[in-house]
Structures are given as C-alpha cells and as structure tokens.
Amino acid sequence: MYKNIFKRVIDFFIVLILLSIIWPILLIITIGLHFANKGTGVFFFQERPGKDEKIFKVIKFKSMTDECDANGNLLPDRKRLTKVGKFIRATSLDELPQLINVLKGDMALIGPRPLLSRYLPYYTERERLRHTVRPGISGWAQVNGRNNITWDNKLECDVYYAEHVSFWFDIKILWLTFYKVIKREGAVADKKENYLDVERKDRKLR
C-alpha cells in the first residue's frame, strides 16, 4: 500500500511544502549561476529512464559553462566547472530542481538515482529491478558511498531498495542523506566520471 499509493502522496505534499520554504534559496542560486555561467542558462535537462524504463527529462542546476576551444569543441569539464558550480555540486544543491520532477511524478524523494539512458543495455536482469520503482533524488546507494563505491555495489544497493521499499526505510535514507550532505560525505565536485557503459563495454546484455 505504501509503495504503490502513500509514498507518491507523501512525496507530493512534502515537496509542495518544501518548495514554498526554500524558494528564496533557489532564487539566489539561479541568479548566481546566471552570472557564473555567463548567460548560457541555469538549468540542465537530460533524458533518463524512470519507472518501467520510461524516459523523462531530469532537471538539475547547470554547474558548467558552454565554453569551447578554437575548434568549437567544448572545453574539458574541469575547465568549464565554475566556482559556483563546484560549490553547488559539493553541497548537492545542484539536485534541488529535481523537486519539480517529484511534483510531476517522474521521480520520488527516495529511490534509485536516475542514470544515463545509454546504460540500459548493460544491466543484468536483476539490476533492471531498479526500474520497478520511481527513481529518487537520494537513495540507498547514495548513503552507502555515492561516488566512492563500485558500479556493481551501487546497482545492488538500488535493487535492494526496490525489493525492500517501506516508509521506515525511506525515513532512514532521508535522515542519512541530510547527515551526509551536512558532512559533505561522498560528494566530489570535480571527480573524474566513471561510466558504466565504458566499464562494461564487453558485457552488453541486450
């Protein structure tokens, strides 16, 4: 009952209340990013698979500029990452616009993080169970290492959550999320990205 009905209702009203409280913070971040990004926009949209692998557009604050080299190619991420962008990544504030995704029903407050669509062919059958629930802003993998655990462990955490969804499990993850965000555990602003499809390029499963 909680997984199929109450979880969505609770998420909706929590986010509605939360947005009415934190909108000044969102406004300040928006203004800061407008200038830091040199007018190239403050929001980043990207297609991600959600529940039942249905594609939706995830919303994040844009932490990098669109600066290019002399040949018109984007500069490396570390050169485009602004000071404001680095700060909002380190504090996880770049995730706040996803509250809109929660209102729309694309996401939940707690659930497996929505990953890149191109990863879909590289999941095992068991790992695909992560898509039986709505993706979340934070999840079991995020409070168990986030960027510092292997893909295998991260995806196993996602499946474990999907198999054990409950109100008290969500409360536990929510509390651990606040704790780790305050301590800035597991958040690395300019860490080199480790892509699942690159790691499993010889293990394409479908």
JOWO-V107024 format. One record per backbone hydrogen bond with DSSP energy under -1.0 kcal/mol. NH is the residue of the N-H (numbers start at 1). CO is the residue of the C=O. E is the energy in kcal/mol with one decimal. If there is no record, write none. Layout:
BEGIN
nh co e
NH CO E
NH CO E
END
This chain:
BEGIN
nh co e
5 1 -2.1
6 1 -1.4
7 2 -3.1
9 5 -1.7
10 6 -3.0
11 7 -2.4
12 8 -2.2
13 9 -1.9
14 10 -2.4
15 11 -2.5
16 12 -2.1
17 13 -2.1
18 14 -2.8
19 15 -2.8
20 16 -1.3
22 18 -2.6
26 22 -2.0
27 23 -2.2
28 24 -2.2
29 25 -2.4
30 26 -2.3
31 27 -2.4
32 28 -2.6
33 29 -2.6
34 30 -1.8
35 31 -1.6
36 32 -2.3
37 33 -2.9
38 35 -1.2
39 34 -2.5
40 37 -1.1
44 60 -3.4
46 58 -1.6
48 56 -3.1
50 54 -3.1
52 131 -4.0
53 50 -2.1
54 51 -1.7
56 48 -2.6
58 46 -2.9
60 44 -2.1
61 94 -2.1
62 42 -2.8
65 80 -2.0
69 73 -3.0
72 69 -1.9
75 67 -2.4
79 76 -1.4
80 76 -1.2
81 77 -1.7
82 63 -1.6
86 82 -2.7
87 83 -1.9
88 84 -2.5
89 85 -1.8
90 86 -2.3
91 87 -1.9
92 89 -1.1
93 88 -1.2
94 88 -1.7
95 92 -1.4
96 93 -1.4
98 95 -2.1
99 96 -2.4
100 97 -1.8
102 98 -1.8
103 99 -2.1
104 100 -2.2
106 101 -1.8
107 101 -1.4
108 135 -2.9
111 138 -2.5
119 116 -1.7
120 117 -1.6
122 119 -2.6
123 120 -1.2
128 124 -1.6
129 126 -1.7
130 127 -1.7
131 128 -1.8
132 129 -2.0
136 112 -1.6
137 108 -1.3
138 109 -1.8
143 139 -1.4
144 141 -1.0
146 141 -2.1
147 186 -1.1
148 145 -2.9
154 150 -2.6
155 151 -2.8
156 152 -1.8
157 153 -2.0
158 154 -1.7
159 155 -2.1
160 156 -2.5
161 157 -2.2
162 158 -2.3
163 159 -1.9
164 161 -1.2
170 166 -2.1
171 167 -2.1
172 168 -2.1
173 169 -2.3
174 170 -2.7
175 171 -2.5
176 172 -2.4
177 173 -2.3
178 174 -2.1
179 175 -2.2
180 176 -2.5
181 177 -2.5
182 178 -2.3
183 179 -1.8
185 180 -2.4
199 195 -2.3
200 196 -2.4
201 198 -1.1
203 200 -2.7
205 121 -2.7
END
